[in-house]
Amino acid sequence: MTRITIIGYGKMGQTIERLAKEKGHKIVSIIDPRQEGCFKEINEESIKGADVCIDFTHPSAAVDNIKKVASFGKNIVVGTTGWYNQMNEVKRIVEKNNIGLIWSGNFLIGVNAFFKIIEESARIFNNLEDYDCLAYEMHHKMKADSPSGTAKMMSDLLIKNLNKKDKAVFKILDRQIEPNELHVASIRGGSIPGTHEVQFDSPDDTVSIKHVARSRNGFANGAIMAAQFIEGKKGFFNINDLMDDMIKKV
């Protein structure tokens, strides 16, 4: 049993609460200044007794939340996206306070298996000269950031494993794309579930690799698994560390 504090009690936080309880974990507190019946801020009282905090809030709040949690010596799972330009600062916070942190742009286990498939596929198509690569992502109209954290992780993997690509372009293109550029498009609207696709395209055919998230349950389950993983650990981790740990156990 892991004792969990949930930071952010939106739809994701509520799903984490429900599933964590079903799995036998204990929710010791919930923190959200906008929700009734929750603690309003991160302090000694609101995270007392927690083994791990799970943060699904907003990009503007994520780093400050990490600082506060770290100051009380608590480990944390960060599912909030959009703060990655402050990654070095967060690493320093983790080291200074001797805590454990695990982050991901997407805690859905299936999408992280998707990443491994992309990585291996890119290595294969890297040696096939006729194939170009492109990617896109679609999300519902309430998505707070664009491109998604998952899209950024996806593009990083492609650039790492495709010699001909060394730059991801996320903005709208009003010109011909350069051969070294990987175009990653973002679409927002309606109630579209999180969708990510990579295409390897030639004049003769197209190979597509696609992942569609059906519900928040998968993201929440992955975050709970991450909380179990980071409990008692020290250091800076990401979803690949969790996946490697899971694959070794298979």
C-alpha positions as CSV (number, residue, x, y, z in Angstrom):
1,M,0.0,0.0,0.0
2,T,1.3,3.4,-1.0
3,R,0.0,6.5,0.9
4,I,-0.7,9.2,-1.7
5,T,-1.4,12.9,-1.8
6,I,-3.2,14.1,-4.9
7,I,-2.3,17.6,-6.1
8,G,-5.0,18.8,-8.5
9,Y,-8.5,17.5,-8.2
10,G,-9.8,17.8,-11.7
11,K,-11.0,14.9,-13.8
12,M,-7.6,13.2,-13.7
13,G,-7.2,13.7,-10.0
14,Q,-10.6,12.3,-9.3
15,T,-9.9,9.2,-11.5
16,I,-6.6,8.7,-9.6
17,E,-8.4,8.8,-6.3
18,R,-11.0,6.2,-7.4
19,L,-8.5,3.8,-9.0
20,A,-5.9,4.1,-6.2
21,K,-8.6,3.2,-3.6
22,E,-9.7,0.2,-5.7
23,K,-6.1,-1.0,-5.8
24,G,-5.8,-0.8,-2.0
25,H,-3.7,2.4,-1.8
26,K,-4.6,5.1,0.7
27,I,-5.4,8.7,-0.3
28,V,-4.1,10.7,2.7
29,S,-5.0,14.1,1.3
30,I,-6.2,16.1,-1.8
31,I,-4.9,19.6,-2.6
32,D,-6.7,21.9,-4.9
33,P,-7.5,25.6,-4.2
34,R,-10.4,25.6,-6.6
35,Q,-12.3,22.6,-5.2
36,E,-14.5,22.4,-2.1
37,G,-13.4,20.0,0.6
38,C,-9.7,20.0,-0.4
39,F,-6.7,21.5,1.2
40,K,-6.0,24.8,-0.5
41,E,-2.2,24.7,-0.6
42,I,0.9,22.5,-0.2
43,N,2.2,22.7,3.3
44,E,3.3,20.4,6.1
45,E,-0.3,19.7,7.2
46,S,-1.7,18.9,3.8
47,I,1.0,16.3,2.8
48,K,1.5,14.8,6.3
49,G,1.7,11.1,6.1
50,A,2.1,10.8,2.3
51,D,4.7,8.5,0.8
52,V,4.3,10.0,-2.7
53,C,2.5,13.1,-4.1
54,I,0.9,12.9,-7.6
55,D,0.7,16.2,-9.5
56,F,-1.8,16.7,-12.4
57,T,-2.3,20.5,-12.3
58,H,-1.3,23.2,-14.8
59,P,2.1,24.0,-16.5
60,S,2.2,27.4,-14.7
61,A,2.0,25.7,-11.3
62,A,4.1,22.5,-11.8
63,V,7.6,23.7,-10.9
64,D,6.4,25.7,-7.8
65,N,4.5,22.6,-6.7
66,I,7.6,20.5,-7.1
67,K,9.6,23.0,-5.0
68,K,7.1,22.9,-2.2
69,V,6.7,19.1,-2.2
70,A,10.5,18.7,-2.2
71,S,11.0,21.1,0.7
72,F,9.0,18.7,2.8
73,G,11.1,15.7,1.7
74,K,8.3,14.0,-0.2
75,N,8.7,12.0,-3.4
76,I,6.5,13.1,-6.4
77,V,5.0,11.9,-9.6
78,V,4.6,14.7,-12.1
79,G,2.0,14.1,-14.8
80,T,1.6,17.8,-15.6
81,T,3.1,18.8,-18.9
82,G,4.4,22.0,-20.4
83,W,7.1,22.8,-17.9
84,Y,10.0,21.0,-19.6
85,N,12.0,24.2,-20.4
86,Q,12.7,24.2,-16.6
87,M,13.9,20.6,-16.5
88,N,17.4,21.6,-15.3
89,E,16.0,23.6,-12.5
90,V,13.8,20.7,-11.4
91,K,16.8,18.4,-11.4
92,R,18.6,20.7,-9.1
93,I,15.6,20.8,-6.8
94,V,15.4,17.0,-6.6
95,E,19.2,16.7,-5.9
96,K,19.2,19.5,-3.3
97,N,16.3,18.0,-1.4
98,N,17.4,14.4,-1.8
99,I,13.9,13.2,-3.0
100,G,12.7,11.0,-5.7
101,L,10.8,12.4,-8.8
102,I,9.4,10.6,-11.8
103,W,7.9,12.5,-14.7
104,S,6.3,11.8,-18.1
105,G,4.4,13.7,-20.7
106,N,2.1,10.6,-20.8
107,F,1.9,7.9,-18.1
108,L,-0.3,5.6,-20.2
109,I,1.6,2.3,-20.3
110,G,0.3,1.5,-23.8
111,V,1.6,4.8,-25.2
112,N,5.0,4.1,-23.8
113,A,5.1,0.7,-25.5
114,F,4.1,2.7,-28.6
115,F,7.2,4.8,-28.0
116,K,9.4,1.7,-28.0
117,I,7.8,0.6,-31.3
118,I,8.5,4.1,-32.8
119,E,12.1,3.9,-31.7
120,E,12.7,0.6,-33.3
121,S,10.7,1.5,-36.4
122,A,12.8,4.7,-36.9
123,R,16.0,2.7,-36.8
124,I,14.6,0.5,-39.6
125,F,13.4,3.3,-41.8
126,N,16.6,5.2,-41.2
127,N,18.2,2.9,-43.7
128,L,15.4,3.1,-46.2
129,E,16.1,6.2,-48.3
130,D,12.8,6.5,-50.1
131,Y,10.8,7.1,-46.8
132,D,10.2,10.4,-45.2
133,C,8.7,10.8,-41.7
134,L,6.0,13.0,-40.3
135,A,3.7,13.0,-37.2
136,Y,0.6,14.6,-35.8
137,E,-1.4,14.7,-32.6
138,M,-5.1,15.5,-31.8
139,H,-6.7,16.3,-28.5
140,H,-10.0,17.7,-27.2
141,K,-10.7,21.4,-26.9
142,M,-9.9,21.5,-23.2
143,K,-6.2,20.5,-23.6
144,A,-4.1,23.1,-21.9
145,D,-0.9,22.9,-23.9
146,S,0.1,22.5,-27.5
147,P,2.0,20.5,-28.7
148,S,1.3,17.8,-26.2
149,G,4.1,16.5,-24.0
150,T,3.6,13.1,-25.7
151,A,4.2,14.7,-29.1
152,K,7.4,16.2,-27.9
153,M,8.6,12.8,-26.6
154,M,7.6,11.2,-29.8
155,S,9.5,13.7,-31.9
156,D,12.6,13.4,-29.7
157,L,12.6,9.7,-30.3
158,L,12.3,10.1,-34.1
159,I,15.1,12.7,-34.3
160,K,17.4,10.6,-32.2
161,N,17.0,7.6,-34.5
162,L,16.6,9.3,-37.9
163,N,19.9,10.6,-39.3
164,K,18.1,12.8,-41.9
165,K,16.0,14.6,-39.3
166,D,17.6,17.0,-36.7
167,K,14.9,19.5,-36.0
168,A,11.2,19.2,-35.0
169,V,8.8,21.9,-36.3
170,F,5.6,22.2,-34.4
171,K,4.3,25.5,-35.8
172,I,2.1,25.9,-38.9
173,L,4.3,25.8,-42.0
174,D,3.7,28.4,-44.7
175,R,6.6,27.2,-46.8
176,Q,8.1,24.0,-48.1
177,I,9.5,21.8,-45.3
178,E,13.3,21.3,-45.3
179,P,14.6,17.7,-45.6
180,N,16.2,17.8,-42.1
181,E,12.9,19.0,-40.5
182,L,10.3,16.7,-38.9
183,H,6.9,18.3,-39.0
184,V,4.7,17.5,-36.0
185,A,1.2,18.9,-36.3
186,S,-1.3,19.6,-33.5
187,I,-5.1,19.7,-33.8
188,R,-7.5,20.7,-31.0
189,G,-11.3,20.5,-31.0
190,G,-14.4,18.8,-29.7
191,S,-14.1,15.8,-27.4
192,I,-11.3,14.0,-29.4
193,P,-9.4,11.5,-27.3
194,G,-5.6,11.8,-27.2
195,T,-4.4,10.6,-30.6
196,H,-0.8,10.3,-31.8
197,E,0.4,9.0,-35.1
198,V,3.7,8.6,-36.9
199,Q,3.9,8.0,-40.7
200,F,6.8,6.7,-42.7
201,D,5.9,7.7,-46.3
202,S,7.3,6.9,-49.7
203,P,6.0,7.5,-53.2
204,D,4.8,3.9,-53.2
205,D,3.3,3.3,-49.8
206,T,2.7,4.6,-46.2
207,V,3.4,2.8,-42.9
208,S,1.5,4.3,-40.0
209,I,1.9,3.7,-36.3
210,K,-1.0,5.1,-34.2
211,H,-2.1,5.2,-30.6
212,V,-5.5,6.4,-29.3
213,A,-6.2,6.8,-25.6
214,R,-9.8,5.7,-24.8
215,S,-10.2,7.0,-21.2
216,R,-8.4,8.6,-18.3
217,N,-8.2,5.3,-16.5
218,G,-5.0,4.3,-18.4
219,F,-3.3,7.5,-17.5
220,A,-4.3,7.3,-13.9
221,N,-3.3,3.6,-13.6
222,G,0.2,4.5,-15.0
223,A,0.5,7.4,-12.5
224,I,-0.4,5.0,-9.7
225,M,2.2,2.5,-10.9
226,A,4.7,5.4,-11.1
227,A,3.9,6.2,-7.4
228,Q,4.7,2.6,-6.4
229,F,7.9,2.8,-8.4
230,I,9.2,6.0,-6.9
231,E,8.2,5.2,-3.3
232,G,11.4,5.1,-1.3
233,K,13.7,6.0,-4.2
234,K,16.0,9.0,-4.5
235,G,16.8,10.7,-7.8
236,F,15.4,12.0,-11.0
237,F,13.5,9.4,-13.1
238,N,11.2,9.4,-16.1
239,I,8.7,6.9,-17.6
240,N,11.5,5.0,-19.4
241,D,12.8,3.9,-16.0
242,L,9.4,2.6,-15.1
243,M,9.0,0.8,-18.4
244,D,12.4,-0.8,-18.2
245,D,11.6,-2.0,-14.7
246,M,8.3,-3.5,-15.9
247,I,9.8,-5.2,-19.0
248,K,12.5,-6.8,-16.8
249,K,9.7,-8.4,-14.7
250,V,7.9,-9.9,-17.7
